[in-house]
Amino acid sequence: MRPREKLTKELVDLPQQSQMTSKERKTLPLPEPGSLSEEIQELLYNLQMHEIELEMQNEELRWTQMELKAVNRRYLDLYDRAPVAYFTLSEDGRILELNLPASTLLGMPKSELIKQSLTQFISQEDLGLFFSFHKQLLETGKQQTCELRLKKVDGPFVWVSLIAILKTIGDENSISMTLIDISESKRSDEAKKESDDRFHAIFEQAAIGVALVNSETGQFLRINQTFCDFVGYTVQEMLQKTFMDITYREDIHKHAELIKQLNEEKKREFSFEKRYVHKSGNIIWVNLTVSPLWESGKKPKAPYHIAIVEDINDRKRVEQQLKDLNESLEQRVIDRTEEAKRLTERLRCLACDLVKTEQSERKRLATFLHDHIQQLLVSAQMQLNLIKFGNSQTIQSAIQEIDNVLREAITASRSLTMELYPPVLHQSGLMAAFSWLAERYEKRYQFMLHIHENKPVEPSNSEIRGFLFGAARELIMNSVKHSGTKEAELSVLATNNNSLQIIVEDKGRGFVPKLDTASSDNGFGLFCIQQRLLSFGGTLEIESTLGLGTKIILTIPLFESAK
């Protein structure tokens, strides 16, 4: 075969060999080196080199494909496990792709969400916002953001933040959208807003004064109306002032020193009572409590504190009244103590005088019995002795003498009985006893006693009757002895408040009453009457003027038992 024909045949066989696999080609018998032409050998060499390059490129492509698959798996894993929801939407808002958090956010499987419109999951209140957001994205092609509520299937609305960009591949547009659940943040914001609203309401509507103050300058930064009402300034006026401007001058140093300790963190808070100067110039008392608005050890460059002010003006006024009352009570105690000492001295003197009076009365009674009644009885005894030894005429005369003596003794004993306790008082009552007393004084002392009564009344207690009779007799006897006149008025009056008044009045010399002294010249009788009246719940009043007479009023409750 000629060389040209041989070369043509080899060239025809090459494509067939090139279609064999690398393994099959390796089993082909290698041509003898001398059997091929140089052109064929060179061509064969080039083909072998190209084959090696193709095999290397193929191997590289296989590795690249494997890496792409791995990257794709990682991408899909990251896509589905991302902490945020990803959507790919068509221009009209239909869901083309989404990740697992997106399906969880809407509460439906991914397969059921494909081709559905996202608008059906948006709150009716936020649809207008979404449409505006969607329109702005398509018109501008720039990234858009908004916040709205999505309705989870069979669940509550959730707040999400939308970040969307427009992508163009060829002639088709799609929307890549990221949704971040901000429900917790929204709840936190709402809670903070509610807290701020509550703080604002408490701040503005509190019944106590509240102010925000610069701790270094003392400037009021914020203040409620109650605080302003305390000091009489408007809010605008107070915001131009410092706490020193309204503080009473004697309290400025103490307040400033406490603020200094607060700024140096020697105190975490303090409270004390201080005085402010009202706009009118009046001094008002408040209880001030101050707390810093920074944590310990973290003082800011512009430190603030909260000042809480409670109006204690009324309390201070009551405290002053109590102080004055205590001082008054202490003085009254001192006065009462002195009065008790005087009364004790008077009672001591009275006890001595009562002993003397008792001894004098005993002596008077003994003298009366000895000099009068006993002498009459002795005379009667002597007359009886005459009867034993006398004749009939003597006996008759003695009997007559004895009768006269006994009559006189009986009269004397009756007089003594009437003087001690007249039976008429027990038998006929107080007014009858007073009438008997008037007759007795007229006969014995030629003293006229005029008795008056507004209506019949009689104390139910016999002890009170006896006391009133004795007291009236004592007062009338004082008129007889000391008034220098020969008549007096005795009035027995029933009052409207169920009390009885005994009034003894004369137009004589009069005297200066001194019931608080222990002098017998002023009459222990009056003192005794006064003390006895007090035991019955009554009172003693003395109206006396020198040269014009005396009026003494005894007032005692009716039907009151002796105490």
C-alpha positions in Angstrom: 0.0 0.0 0.0 1.3 3.3 -0.9 2.1 5.8 1.9 -0.6 8.2 1.0 -3.3 5.6 1.0 -1.9 4.2 4.3 -2.1 7.7 5.9 -5.6 8.2 4.7 -6.7 4.8 6.3 -5.1 5.7 9.6 -6.8 9.1 9.6 -10.1 7.3 9.0 -9.5 5.0 11.9 -8.7 7.7 14.4 -12.3 8.9 14.9 -13.4 5.4 15.7 -10.6 5.1 18.3 -11.5 8.5 19.7 -15.0 7.1 20.4 -13.6 4.3 22.5 -13.3 4.7 26.2 -10.0 5.4 27.7 -9.8 1.8 29.0 -10.6 0.4 25.5 -8.1 2.6 23.9 -5.5 1.3 26.2 -6.1 -2.3 25.1 -5.5 -1.4 21.5 -2.1 -2.6 20.2 0.4 0.1 19.9 1.6 0.5 16.3 5.2 0.0 15.6 7.1 3.2 15.7 8.4 2.6 12.3 5.1 1.7 10.8 3.7 5.3 11.2 4.6 8.3 9.3 6.0 11.3 11.2 2.9 13.3 10.6 0.7 10.5 12.0 3.0 10.1 15.0 2.9 13.8 15.7 -0.8 13.9 15.3 -1.2 10.8 17.5 0.9 12.5 20.2 -1.1 15.6 20.1 -4.3 13.6 20.4 -3.0 11.7 23.3 -2.0 14.9 25.1 -5.4 16.4 24.3 -7.0 13.2 25.7 -5.1 13.6 28.9 -6.1 17.2 29.2 -9.7 16.3 28.6 -9.6 13.6 31.2 -8.1 16.0 33.7 -10.8 18.6 32.9 -13.5 16.0 33.2 -12.2 14.9 36.6 -12.1 18.6 37.7 -15.7 19.0 36.4 -16.8 16.0 38.4 -15.2 17.4 41.6 -16.7 20.8 40.9 -20.1 19.2 40.4 -19.8 17.3 43.7 -18.8 20.6 45.5 -21.7 22.4 43.9 -24.0 19.7 45.2 -22.5 20.0 48.7 -22.7 23.8 48.6 -26.3 23.5 47.4 -27.1 21.1 50.2 -25.5 23.5 52.7 -27.3 26.4 51.1 -30.6 24.6 51.3 -29.8 23.7 54.9 -28.9 27.2 55.8 -31.9 28.5 53.9 -34.3 26.3 55.8 -32.6 26.7 59.1 -32.2 30.4 59.0 -33.5 32.4 62.0 -35.6 34.5 59.7 -38.2 33.8 57.1 -37.3 34.1 53.4 -39.9 34.4 50.6 -39.5 34.7 46.9 -42.6 36.4 45.4 -43.8 37.0 41.9 -44.6 40.6 40.9 -48.2 40.1 41.8 -47.3 38.9 45.3 -47.7 35.1 44.9 -45.3 32.9 46.8 -42.8 31.1 44.6 -40.3 29.9 47.2 -40.0 30.0 50.9 -37.9 28.5 53.7 -39.0 26.4 56.7 -39.2 29.4 59.1 -41.5 31.1 56.6 -43.9 28.2 56.6 -43.6 28.0 60.4 -44.4 31.7 60.6 -47.6 31.2 58.6 -48.4 27.9 60.2 -48.8 25.9 57.0 -46.6 23.3 55.1 -44.3 24.8 52.4 -46.0 22.7 49.7 -49.4 24.3 50.5 -48.1 27.8 50.4 -46.6 27.8 46.9 -48.6 29.9 44.5 -50.7 31.4 47.3 -50.9 35.2 47.7 -49.1 36.6 50.7 -51.8 39.3 51.2 -54.3 36.7 52.5 -52.0 36.3 55.6 -51.7 40.1 56.2 -53.9 41.8 58.8 -56.8 43.8 57.3 -55.6 46.9 59.1 -52.2 46.6 57.5 -53.2 45.8 53.9 -53.1 49.4 52.8 -49.6 49.7 54.2 -48.5 46.5 52.3 -49.9 47.7 49.0 -48.1 51.0 49.3 -45.0 49.1 50.2 -45.3 46.7 47.2 -46.1 49.6 44.8 -43.1 51.6 46.0 -40.8 48.6 45.5 -41.9 47.9 41.9 -41.8 51.6 40.9 -38.4 52.5 42.4 -36.7 49.1 42.3 -35.0 50.1 45.6 -35.0 48.2 48.8 -38.1 48.8 50.9 -38.9 48.1 54.6 -42.1 48.2 56.7 -43.6 46.6 59.8 -47.0 44.9 59.7 -49.0 42.0 61.2 -49.3 38.6 59.7 -52.2 36.2 60.6 -50.9 32.8 61.5 -53.2 30.0 60.5 -55.2 29.0 63.6 -53.1 31.4 65.6 -52.7 35.0 66.7 -51.3 37.8 64.7 -47.5 38.3 64.8 -45.6 41.5 64.1 -43.0 41.2 61.4 -40.4 43.5 59.8 -40.3 43.2 56.0 -37.2 43.9 53.9 -37.8 43.4 50.2 -35.6 43.8 47.1 -36.6 43.5 43.4 -34.6 41.0 41.3 -34.6 40.8 37.5 -33.5 37.7 35.6 -33.9 38.1 31.9 -37.3 39.6 31.3 -38.8 38.3 34.6 -39.0 40.2 37.9 -39.2 38.5 41.3 -39.3 39.9 44.9 -36.9 38.6 47.5 -38.4 39.3 50.9 -37.0 38.8 54.4 -39.5 38.6 57.3 -38.2 39.0 60.9 -40.6 38.2 63.8 -40.6 41.4 66.0 -43.5 40.4 68.2 -41.4 40.2 71.3 -39.9 43.6 70.5 -43.3 45.0 69.9 -44.6 43.6 73.2 -41.5 45.1 74.9 -42.2 48.4 73.2 -45.8 48.3 74.3 -44.8 47.4 77.8 -42.3 50.2 77.8 -45.0 52.6 76.5 -47.4 51.4 79.1 -44.8 51.8 81.7 -44.0 55.3 80.4 -47.7 56.2 80.3 -48.1 54.9 83.9 -45.0 56.9 85.0 -46.4 59.9 83.3 -49.8 59.5 84.9 -48.3 58.9 88.3 -45.9 61.8 87.8 -48.6 64.2 86.7 -51.6 63.0 88.8 -49.8 62.1 92.0 -51.2 63.6 95.2 -47.6 64.4 96.2 -45.1 66.7 94.5 -42.7 65.0 92.1 -39.8 66.7 90.3 -36.8 65.7 88.2 -33.8 67.7 89.2 -30.2 68.1 88.0 -28.1 66.9 90.9 -25.2 69.2 90.2 -27.0 72.5 89.4 -30.2 71.9 91.4 -32.2 73.0 88.3 -35.7 71.7 88.0 -36.0 69.7 84.7 -39.5 68.4 85.0 -42.1 69.0 87.7 -45.7 68.0 88.3 -48.6 70.3 89.0 -49.0 69.2 92.6 -45.5 70.3 93.4 -46.2 73.7 91.8 -49.4 74.0 93.8 -47.4 73.5 97.0 -45.2 76.5 96.3 -47.6 78.6 94.3 -45.6 78.8 91.0 -46.5 77.7 87.5 -44.7 74.8 85.8 -42.9 77.3 83.5 -41.8 79.4 86.4 -40.5 76.4 88.3 -38.5 75.2 85.3 -36.5 78.4 85.5 -35.6 77.9 89.2 -33.3 75.7 91.3 -34.3 74.0 94.6 -32.2 76.7 96.4 -34.4 79.5 95.0 -37.5 78.2 96.8 -35.9 76.8 100.0 -36.1 78.6 103.3 -32.7 80.2 103.9 -32.1 78.2 107.2 -32.6 74.9 105.3 -30.4 75.6 102.2 -27.1 74.5 103.8 -28.5 71.2 105.0 -30.2 70.4 101.7 -27.0 71.3 99.7 -24.9 69.1 102.0 -27.2 66.1 101.5 -27.1 66.6 97.7 -23.3 66.7 97.9 -23.2 63.4 99.8 -25.6 62.0 97.1 -23.3 63.1 94.3 -20.3 61.6 96.1 -22.3 58.4 96.6 -21.9 58.6 100.3 -25.7 58.3 100.4 -28.0 56.3 98.1 -31.0 58.4 99.1 -32.2 60.7 101.9 -35.3 62.1 103.4 -35.8 65.0 105.8 -38.3 67.7 106.7 -37.6 71.1 105.3 -39.3 74.4 104.6 -40.1 76.0 101.2 -41.0 79.7 100.7 -44.4 80.0 98.9 -44.7 82.5 96.1 -46.9 84.5 98.5 -44.0 84.6 101.0 -45.6 82.1 103.5 -43.4 79.3 104.9 -44.7 75.8 104.2 -43.4 72.6 105.7 -42.7 69.5 103.5 -41.2 66.1 103.8 -38.6 65.7 101.0 -37.3 62.3 99.8 -34.5 62.3 97.2 -33.3 59.2 95.1 -30.6 59.2 92.4 -31.4 58.0 88.9 -28.1 56.2 88.4 -26.7 52.9 89.6 -24.2 52.8 92.3 -20.7 53.3 90.8 -22.1 54.3 87.4 -22.7 58.0 87.9 -23.3 59.7 84.5 -21.8 63.0 83.4 -25.2 64.7 83.8 -26.6 63.2 87.0 -30.3 63.6 87.8 -32.4 62.7 90.9 -36.1 62.4 91.7 -37.4 64.6 94.4 -40.7 63.6 96.1 -42.4 66.2 98.3 -45.2 65.6 100.8 -47.1 68.5 102.3 -46.9 68.3 106.1 -48.0 71.8 106.8 -51.2 70.6 108.6 -49.2 68.0 110.5 -46.7 70.6 111.6 -49.6 72.9 112.6 -51.1 70.1 114.7 -47.8 69.3 116.2 -47.4 72.9 117.2 -50.9 72.9 118.7 -50.1 69.8 120.6 -46.8 71.3 121.8 -48.7 74.4 123.0 -51.4 72.2 124.5 -48.7 70.2 126.3 -47.2 73.3 127.7 -50.6 74.5 128.7 -51.4 71.2 130.4 -48.0 71.3 132.1 -48.8 74.7 133.4 -52.3 73.5 134.5 -50.7 70.6 136.2 -48.4 73.0 138.0 -51.4 75.2 138.9 -53.4 72.2 140.0 -50.5 70.9 142.1 -50.3 74.3 143.8 -54.1 74.2 144.3 -53.9 70.7 145.7 -51.2 71.9 148.1 -53.5 74.8 149.2 -56.4 72.4 149.5 -54.3 70.0 151.5 -53.3 72.8 153.8 -56.9 73.9 154.1 -58.0 70.4 154.8 -55.3 70.1 157.5 -56.5 73.3 159.0 -60.1 72.2 158.7 -59.3 69.0 160.4 -57.8 70.9 163.3 -60.7 73.3 163.4 -63.2 70.4 163.3 -61.5 68.9 166.3 -61.7 72.2 168.0 -65.3 72.6 167.0 -66.1 69.1 168.2 -64.5 69.8 171.5 -66.3 73.2 171.7 -69.6 71.6 170.9 -69.0 68.8 173.4 -68.2 71.5 176.0 -71.4 73.4 175.0 -73.6 70.4 175.2 -71.9 69.3 178.5 -72.4 72.8 179.9 -76.0 72.9 178.7 -76.7 69.5 180.3 -74.9 70.3 183.5 -76.0 73.9 184.0 -79.6 73.5 182.8 -81.0 70.0 182.5 -79.0 68.4 185.3 -79.8 71.3 187.6 -83.5 70.9 186.8 -83.2 67.2 187.5 -81.4 67.8 190.8 -84.0 70.3 191.8 -86.7 67.8 191.0 -84.8 65.2 193.1 -84.7 67.6 196.0 -88.4 68.3 195.7 -89.0 64.5 195.8 -87.0 64.3 199.0 -89.2 67.0 200.6 -92.2 64.9 199.7 -90.9 62.0 201.7 -90.8 64.0 204.9 -93.2 66.9 204.3 -96.9 67.5 205.2 -99.6 67.5 202.6 -99.3 71.2 201.9 -95.6 70.9 201.4 -96.1 67.8 199.2 -98.6 69.6 197.0 -96.2 72.5 196.6 -93.2 70.2 195.8 -95.3 68.3 193.3 -96.1 71.5 191.5 -92.4 72.5 191.5 -91.4 69.1 190.1 -93.9 69.5 187.3 -92.5 72.9 186.4 -88.9 71.6 186.5 -89.8 68.7 184.3 -91.6 70.9 181.8 -88.6 73.2 181.6 -86.3 70.2 181.2 -88.5 68.8 178.4 -88.6 72.2 176.7 -84.8 72.4 176.9 -84.2 68.9 175.6 -86.7 69.6 172.7 -84.8 72.8 172.0 -81.6 70.9 171.9 -83.1 68.2 169.6 -84.5 70.9 167.3 -81.1 72.6 167.1 -79.3 69.3 166.3 -81.8 68.0 163.7 -85.3 69.4 163.7 -87.9 66.6 163.3 -90.0 68.8 161.1 -87.4 68.4 158.3 -87.9 64.6 158.3 -91.7 64.8 158.9 -92.8 67.7 156.7 -89.9 68.5 154.3 -87.5 71.2 153.4 -89.9 74.2 153.1 -91.5 73.4 156.5 -88.1 73.2 158.1 -87.2 76.6 156.6 -90.4 78.1 158.0 -89.6 76.8 161.4 -86.1 78.2 161.1 -87.5 81.7 160.2 -89.8 81.6 163.3 -87.0 80.5 165.6 -84.6 83.3 164.4 -87.3 85.9 164.7 -88.0 84.9 168.3 -84.4 84.4 169.3 -82.6 87.1 167.3 -85.3 89.4 166.2 -84.1 88.6 162.6 -86.6 88.5 159.8 -86.2 85.8 157.2 -88.3 86.2 154.0 -88.8 82.8 152.2 -89.6 82.5 148.5 -90.4 79.5 146.3 -91.1 79.3 142.5 -92.7 75.9 142.6 -92.9 73.0 145.1 -89.9 70.8 144.9 -88.4 68.3 147.3 -85.0 66.4 147.0 -85.6 62.7 147.0 -82.5 62.0 149.0 -82.8 62.6 152.8 -79.0 63.2 153.1 -79.3 66.0 150.5 -82.3 67.5 152.4 -80.3 67.5 155.6 -77.3 69.0 154.0 -79.3 71.8 152.3 -81.0 72.7 155.6 -77.8 72.8 157.5 -76.0 74.8 154.8 -78.9 77.4 154.6 -78.9 77.6 158.4 -75.2 78.2 158.4 -75.5 81.0 155.8 -78.4 82.6 157.6 -76.5 82.5 160.9 -73.6 84.3 159.1 -76.0 87.0 158.1 -77.3 87.3 161.6 -73.8 87.5 163.0 -71.9 89.6 160.4 -74.2 91.4 158.0 -75.2 94.2 160.4 -78.8 94.0 159.1 -81.9 92.5 160.6 -83.4 90.7 157.6 -82.4 88.4 154.7 -84.0 86.6 151.7 -84.2 82.8 151.4 -85.2 81.6 147.9 -85.8 78.0 146.9 -85.9 77.8 143.1 -86.3 74.8 140.8 -84.4 75.4 137.5 -85.1 74.1 134.0 -82.0 71.8 134.0 -83.5 69.7 136.8 -81.4 71.4 139.6 -82.4 73.1 142.8 -81.0 76.5 143.9 -80.9 77.7 147.5 -80.2 81.5 147.5 -79.4 83.4 150.7 -79.2 87.2 150.2 -78.9 90.2 152.5 -78.2 93.9 152.1 -75.6 94.1 154.8 -71.9 94.9 155.0 -70.6 92.3 152.5 -67.2 90.8 152.5 -64.3 89.7 150.2 -64.7 86.0 149.5 -61.5 83.9 149.9 -62.4 80.3 149.6 -58.9 79.5 148.4 -57.2 80.4 151.6 -57.0 78.5 154.9 -58.2 81.3 157.1 -60.9 80.8 159.6 -61.8 84.5 159.1 -63.3 83.6 155.8 -65.4 80.8 157.3 -64.6 77.2 157.2 -68.4 76.9 157.0 -68.3 78.2 153.4 -65.4 76.0 152.5 -67.1 72.9 154.0 -70.3 73.8 152.2 -68.4 74.1 148.9 -66.6 70.8 149.3 -69.8 69.0 150.3 -71.6 70.5 147.3 -68.9 69.2 145.0 -69.5 65.7 146.3 -73.1 66.0 145.3 -72.2 67.4 141.8 -73.2 70.9 142.8 -71.6 74.3 142.9 -71.3 77.3 145.2 -71.4 80.9 143.9 -70.7 84.0 146.1 -71.5 87.5 145.0 -70.5 90.0 147.7 -69.5 93.7 147.6 -68.4 95.6 150.6 -71.2 97.9 151.8 -73.7 96.5 149.3 -74.5 93.0 150.7 -74.0 89.4 149.9 -75.7 86.8 147.7 -74.7 83.1 148.0 -76.2 80.6 145.5 -76.1 76.9 146.2 -76.9 74.7 143.1 -77.4 71.0 143.4 -78.8 68.4 141.0 -82.2 67.0 142.0 -82.6 63.3 142.7 -78.8 62.9 143.0 -77.6 60.3 145.4 -74.9 61.3 147.8 -71.4 60.3 146.6 
